[in-house]
Amino acid sequence: MGKYTKMAYSSAEEMIFGTAKNPVKYGRDFEVGGGQVYPELVPHPRPGSEETKKSLMREYERMVTDSLERAIALGFPGIQIELEHVWQMTKNPDWGGDIAGQTKKIQEDFFRKYGLKSAIRATIADNRKPDLENIRDCRSLELALKTFETSAIAGADNLSMESVGGKEISDHTIVRQDIRGVLFGIGVLGSRDMEFMWKQIVDIATKHGATPGGDTNCAQANVAMFMAGGMLDKSVPHTFAAITRPIGAARTLTAYEMGAKGPTKDCAYEDPIIKAITGVPISTEGKTSACAHADLQGNLIAAVCDLWSNEAVEYHDMFGGTTPAVFTEILGYDVALMNTAIEMGKAKDLQAMFINSDKYRDVHSYVVAPDAAYEIGKAIVDNNSSYYARAKAGAIKAAYLILEDSRMLLSNFEKEALLKTLKDLESFPDKEENFVDQCISIYKKSIPGFKPQNYGL
């Protein structure tokens, strides 16, 4: 694919939910980004069910069947099921493959009987430990790549990952509000690791007829977002955490430069930026992921989605049925509203309501609103000479957008944190090699587990 040199869209106004410049077709008559939004249900097995392959397969059989039955009962036209691997499913590649094969069989049965459109995303676990092992040559990598293969062969339509490269640096530096380390850990190391991983993932997907989906900065920018928390939390300034998001977007973009096609991973809150740059369909999660966590952009994040996800819900009984059934219903009705707005020519009106309900709730929301996401994406593309340059440019652009919008109210605490972060960013070297040398010198001393050779340095 190569590096992006221009935006997929002419402006943020062109972006809307349900439609992507580069839609993706796979599965059972399933098209993402082709004119309507579909739900993406992520069920999670109960602790203990993973003790044997047989018990885990039975758990997934129940969860998938419950979801598809509820979709048919309520007349929903289609759904994607994400098999987000618990670590045993990747540690034992045949487990992940057999569960994908079982899910495909169930979906094919529902498609044949009822015409339910469906697809499977298999998200392989990244069990590598950057601070403890050589992540370019370790058993965890070997098993992950093998599980991508078994999943694709068995019938997973979309292959995705939540890769962890650079996490040993970002975990250390986020809590210390050290934007240098965040830029290095996410923007430079994370991007280099994604290049290494996604070349292989794309090759496996292509070989076995699956679609290479996408990645997420869940392990890093989401850590910052959740540490910053809600209105009562101050563990990390919200403005500092928000500036990690465009850095995460610059890093996540690497998957699509390596050939990933989307739809993107739902927990990548940077996805509106990714869609603006690439035109790939995106999956997002918001208010309907309250079963997994709270966030401050629960409506806004739906503004340009193509799949609408619940993040993850553990399998249990509720008054309304099992959790996969209940959350299929919630997602299905959310999506029905979006699709009705499209059919009635009211999509832009509904989108404006999504955006305006959350845009000024917090800076987390602000930086992924379509207009800001577009401007951040353009800064990334216009400075795409290196992983460092584009991540730094995206972060600086986000900081100025926040500071220059009088409607984005900031406390003195938050404004001071943002101004300090911006000052630091603008003080860093222009050349990537100088920045990298500086960071290696600093973090090899302060982070014992950091090994530059993990990233080809």
C-alpha positions in Angstrom: 0.0 0.0 0.0 2.7 2.5 1.0 2.5 5.7 3.0 -0.6 7.9 2.6 0.1 11.2 0.9 -3.4 12.6 0.8 -6.7 12.3 2.6 -9.4 9.9 1.4 -12.1 12.6 1.8 -12.2 16.2 0.6 -13.5 17.4 4.0 -15.0 16.2 7.2 -18.5 17.0 5.9 -18.1 14.1 3.4 -17.8 11.5 6.2 -20.9 9.8 7.5 -21.9 6.6 9.3 -22.6 3.6 7.1 -20.6 4.6 4.1 -16.8 4.4 3.5 -14.7 5.2 0.5 -13.4 1.7 0.4 -16.1 -0.7 1.6 -15.2 -4.3 2.4 -17.2 -7.4 1.4 -16.8 -10.8 3.1 -18.7 -13.4 5.0 -22.3 -14.3 4.2 -23.5 -11.5 2.0 -21.9 -9.0 4.4 -20.6 -5.6 3.3 -19.2 -3.0 5.6 -19.2 0.6 4.6 -21.5 0.0 1.7 -24.4 2.2 2.7 -25.6 0.9 6.1 -24.3 0.2 9.6 -24.2 -3.3 11.1 -23.8 -4.3 14.7 -20.6 -6.0 15.9 -21.3 -8.2 18.9 -18.3 -9.1 21.1 -19.2 -11.9 23.6 -16.7 -12.9 26.3 -16.6 -16.3 28.0 -16.9 -16.7 31.7 -13.9 -17.4 33.8 -13.4 -21.2 34.1 -14.9 -22.0 30.7 -11.4 -21.8 29.2 -10.1 -24.7 31.2 -10.5 -27.1 28.3 -11.1 -26.6 24.6 -14.3 -28.6 24.8 -15.8 -26.3 27.5 -14.7 -23.1 25.7 -16.1 -24.2 22.4 -19.4 -25.0 24.2 -19.4 -21.5 25.7 -18.8 -19.9 22.3 -21.5 -22.1 20.7 -24.1 -20.8 23.3 -23.0 -17.2 23.0 -23.0 -17.1 19.2 -26.3 -19.0 18.9 -28.0 -16.7 21.5 -26.9 -13.6 19.6 -28.0 -14.9 16.2 -31.4 -16.1 17.5 -32.1 -12.7 19.0 -31.1 -11.0 15.7 -33.6 -13.2 13.8 -36.3 -12.8 16.5 -36.2 -9.0 16.2 -35.8 -8.8 12.4 -32.2 -7.4 12.2 -30.7 -8.0 8.8 -27.1 -8.8 9.7 -24.4 -8.9 12.4 -20.7 -9.4 12.8 -19.4 -11.6 15.7 -16.0 -10.8 17.0 -14.0 -13.7 18.5 -11.7 -11.6 20.7 -9.3 -14.2 21.9 -8.8 -15.0 25.5 -5.1 -15.9 25.8 -5.7 -19.7 25.7 -7.2 -19.3 22.2 -3.9 -18.0 20.9 -1.6 -20.0 23.1 -3.3 -23.1 21.6 -3.8 -22.2 17.8 -6.1 -25.2 17.3 -8.5 -23.7 19.9 -8.8 -20.4 18.0 -9.2 -22.1 14.7 -11.8 -24.6 15.9 -13.9 -21.9 17.5 -13.8 -19.9 14.3 -14.8 -22.9 12.3 -17.7 -23.6 14.7 -18.9 -20.0 14.5 -18.8 -20.1 10.7 -20.9 -23.3 10.7 -23.5 -21.7 13.0 -23.6 -18.5 10.9 -24.0 -20.5 7.7 -26.9 -22.4 9.2 -28.7 -19.1 10.1 -27.9 -17.6 6.7 -29.3 -20.7 4.9 -32.5 -20.9 7.1 -33.2 -17.2 7.6 -31.0 -15.1 5.2 -29.2 -13.5 8.2 -26.1 -11.7 6.8 -23.1 -12.4 9.0 -19.3 -12.3 9.3 -16.6 -13.3 11.8 -13.8 -11.1 13.1 -11.0 -13.1 14.8 -8.8 -10.9 17.0 -5.7 -12.8 17.8 -4.2 -12.1 21.3 -0.8 -10.4 21.4 0.8 -12.3 24.2 4.3 -11.0 23.6 6.0 -9.2 26.5 8.2 -6.4 25.2 10.0 -5.9 28.5 10.8 -9.6 29.0 11.6 -11.1 25.6 12.6 -10.6 22.0 9.3 -9.8 20.5 10.5 -10.4 17.0 11.6 -13.9 17.8 9.7 -15.6 20.6 7.2 -18.4 21.2 4.4 -15.9 21.7 4.9 -14.5 18.2 5.1 -18.0 16.7 1.8 -19.0 18.3 0.1 -15.8 17.3 1.1 -16.1 13.6 0.0 -19.8 13.7 -3.4 -18.8 15.2 -3.9 -16.2 12.5 -3.4 -19.1 10.1 -5.7 -21.6 11.8 -8.4 -19.0 12.2 -8.3 -18.0 8.5 -8.3 -21.6 7.3 -11.2 -22.4 9.5 -13.4 -19.5 8.3 -12.6 -16.2 10.1 -13.5 -13.5 7.6 -11.5 -10.7 9.2 -8.2 -11.0 11.0 -7.3 -8.3 13.5 -5.0 -7.7 16.5 -4.4 -5.4 19.5 -0.6 -5.2 19.2 1.5 -4.1 22.1 4.8 -2.8 20.7 6.3 0.0 22.7 4.1 -0.6 25.7 7.0 -1.0 28.1 7.8 2.7 27.3 4.3 4.1 27.3 3.3 2.4 30.5 6.2 4.1 32.2 5.8 7.5 30.7 2.0 8.0 30.7 1.8 8.0 34.4 4.6 10.5 34.6 3.1 12.8 32.0 6.2 12.4 29.9 5.1 13.2 26.3 8.6 12.4 25.0 8.2 8.8 26.1 4.7 8.6 24.8 5.7 9.9 21.4 8.6 7.4 21.4 6.8 4.4 22.7 3.6 4.8 20.7 4.6 6.9 17.7 8.0 5.4 16.9 8.3 2.0 18.6 4.7 1.1 18.2 4.7 2.0 14.5 7.9 0.0 13.9 6.4 -3.0 15.6 3.2 -2.7 13.6 5.1 -2.7 10.4 6.8 -5.9 11.4 3.6 -7.6 12.5 1.2 -6.4 9.8 3.4 -7.4 6.9 3.0 -11.0 8.2 -0.7 -10.7 9.1 -1.5 -9.4 5.6 0.5 -12.2 4.0 -1.4 -14.8 6.0 -4.8 -13.3 5.3 -4.1 -13.0 1.6 -2.8 -16.6 1.4 -6.0 -18.0 3.0 -8.6 -15.7 1.5 -9.4 -13.7 4.7 -9.5 -10.0 4.9 -6.8 -8.3 7.0 -8.8 -6.1 9.3 -7.1 -3.7 11.6 -5.4 -2.8 14.8 -5.9 -0.6 17.8 -3.9 1.5 20.2 -5.9 0.0 23.0 -2.8 -1.0 25.0 -1.5 2.6 25.1 -3.7 5.5 24.2 -6.7 3.8 25.7 -4.6 3.3 28.9 -4.1 7.1 29.0 -7.8 7.7 28.3 -9.0 5.4 31.1 -6.4 6.6 33.6 -7.6 10.2 32.9 -11.1 8.8 33.5 -14.2 10.9 34.0 -14.9 14.3 35.5 -13.9 13.3 39.0 -10.5 11.7 38.1 -7.1 13.5 38.0 -4.6 10.6 37.8 -3.6 11.9 34.4 -4.7 15.2 33.0 -7.4 14.8 30.4 -5.6 17.1 28.0 -2.4 15.1 28.2 -4.4 11.9 27.6 -6.2 13.4 24.7 -2.9 14.3 23.0 -1.9 10.6 23.1 -4.8 9.9 20.7 -3.4 11.4 17.5 -0.1 9.8 18.3 -2.0 6.5 18.5 -3.7 7.3 15.2 -0.3 7.8 13.5 0.7 4.4 14.9 -2.5 2.6 14.0 -2.3 3.9 10.5 0.7 1.6 9.9 -1.6 -1.4 9.6 -3.4 0.1 6.6 -0.1 1.1 5.0 0.9 -2.5 5.2 -2.3 -3.6 3.4 -5.0 -4.0 6.1 -8.4 -3.3 4.6 -10.7 -2.8 7.6 -13.1 -2.6 9.1 -10.9 -1.3 11.9 -10.9 -2.5 15.5 -13.8 -1.2 17.6 -11.7 -0.2 20.6 -9.5 2.1 18.5 -10.9 5.4 19.5 -8.6 6.9 16.9 -10.7 5.3 14.1 -12.4 8.6 12.9 -8.9 9.9 12.1 -8.1 6.6 10.4 -11.2 6.8 8.3 -10.5 10.4 7.3 -7.1 9.4 6.0 -7.7 6.0 4.5 -11.4 5.7 3.6 -11.6 2.2 5.2 -14.7 1.3 7.0 -14.5 1.6 10.8 -15.9 -0.1 13.8 -16.5 2.0 16.9 -17.8 1.5 20.4 -19.5 4.0 22.7 -22.6 4.1 24.9 -23.4 0.5 24.2 -20.0 -0.6 25.5 -21.0 0.6 29.0 -21.0 -3.2 30.0 -17.2 -3.0 29.6 -16.2 0.5 30.5 -17.3 4.2 30.7 -16.2 6.8 28.2 -16.9 10.5 27.4 -17.8 10.2 23.8 -20.7 7.6 23.9 -22.8 9.2 21.2 -20.2 11.2 19.2 -18.0 8.1 18.4 -20.9 6.7 16.3 -20.7 9.7 14.0 -18.8 8.1 11.2 -19.0 4.4 12.2 -19.7 1.5 9.8 -19.9 -1.2 12.5 -21.3 -0.4 16.0 -19.8 -2.5 18.8 -20.4 -3.3 22.5 -16.6 -3.7 23.2 -17.1 -7.0 25.2 -19.7 -8.5 27.5 -19.2 -11.5 29.7 -21.7 -14.4 29.2 -24.3 -14.3 31.9 -28.1 -14.4 32.4 -30.1 -11.2 32.6 -33.9 -10.7 33.0 -34.1 -10.1 29.2 -32.0 -13.2 28.3 -28.3 -13.9 28.1 -25.9 -11.0 27.7 -25.1 -11.8 24.1 -28.8 -11.8 23.2 -29.5 -8.6 25.2 -26.5 -6.7 23.7 -27.4 -7.9 20.2 -30.8 -6.3 20.8 -29.3 -3.0 22.1 -26.8 -2.8 19.2 -29.4 -3.8 16.7 -31.8 -1.0 17.7 -29.0 1.6 17.7 -28.0 0.5 14.2 -31.7 0.5 13.0 -32.0 4.1 14.0 -28.8 5.0 12.0 -30.0 3.1 9.0 -33.5 4.6 9.1 -31.9 8.1 9.2 -29.9 7.1 6.1 -33.1 5.9 4.3 -35.0 9.0 5.3 -32.3 11.4 4.1 -31.7 12.5 7.8 -28.3 11.0 8.4 -26.6 14.3 8.6 -29.1 15.5 11.2 -28.6 12.4 13.4 -24.9 12.7 13.0 -25.0 16.3 14.2 -26.9 15.2 17.3 -24.4 12.5 18.0 -21.5 15.0 17.6 -23.1 17.9 19.5 -24.2 15.8 22.5 -20.6 15.0 23.3 -18.1 17.2 21.4 -17.5 19.7 24.2 -18.1 17.2 27.1 -14.4 16.7 27.2 -11.2 16.8 25.2 -11.3 13.1 24.7 -14.5 13.6 22.6 -13.2 16.8 20.9 -10.2 15.2 19.3 -12.2 12.4 17.6 -15.1 14.6 16.4 -15.1 14.4 12.6 -13.9 18.0 12.0 -11.0 17.7 14.5 -10.3 14.1 13.3 -10.0 15.4 9.8 -7.6 18.2 10.6 -5.5 15.9 12.8 -5.4 13.3 9.9 -4.3 16.0 7.5 -1.5 17.0 9.8 -0.4 13.4 9.9 -0.5 12.9 6.1 1.2 16.3 5.4 4.1 15.2 7.6 4.4 11.6 6.6 8.1 11.6 6.1 8.7 9.4 9.1 6.7 7.7 11.9 8.1 10.3 14.3 7.3 13.3 12.2 3.7 12.4 11.6 2.9 11.4 15.2 4.5 14.6 16.5 2.6 16.7 13.9 -0.8 15.1 14.8 -0.2 15.7 18.5 0.7 19.4 17.9 -2.3 19.9 15.7 -4.6 18.5 18.3 -3.2 20.7 21.0 -3.7 23.8 18.9 -7.2 22.8 17.9 -8.2 22.5 21.6 -6.5 25.7 22.6 -8.0 27.8 19.8 -11.6 26.7 20.2 -13.2 29.0 22.8 -16.1 26.6 23.3 -13.7 23.9 24.6 -13.6 25.0 28.3 -10.5 24.0 30.2 -9.7 24.3 33.9 -6.5 26.0 34.8 -5.1 22.6 35.7 -6.0 21.1 32.3 -4.8 24.2 30.3 -1.4 24.2 32.1 -0.9 20.5 31.4 -1.8 21.1 27.7 0.5 24.1 27.4 3.4 22.2 29.0 2.8 19.2 26.7 2.7 21.4 23.6 5.9 23.2 24.7 7.6 19.9 25.1 6.5 18.6 21.7 7.7 21.7 19.9 11.1 21.5 21.6 11.9 18.0 20.3 14.4 17.5 17.4 13.2 17.8 13.8 15.0 14.7 12.7 13.7 11.3 13.7 17.2 9.8 14.2 18.1 12.6 16.7 14.9 12.0 18.6 15.5 8.2 18.7 19.1 8.6 19.9 17.9 10.9 22.6 15.2 8.5 23.7 17.3 5.4 23.7 19.8 7.2 25.9 17.1 8.2 28.4 14.9 5.1 28.5 17.6 2.4 28.5 18.6 3.8 31.9 15.2 4.3 33.4 13.4 1.3 32.0 15.4 -1.9 32.5 13.2 -4.0 30.2 13.6 -1.7 27.2 15.5 -3.4 24.4 16.0 -1.3 21.2 16.7 -4.4 19.2 13.0 -5.4 19.6 12.3 -2.6 17.1 15.2 -3.0 14.8 17.2 -0.2 16.5 
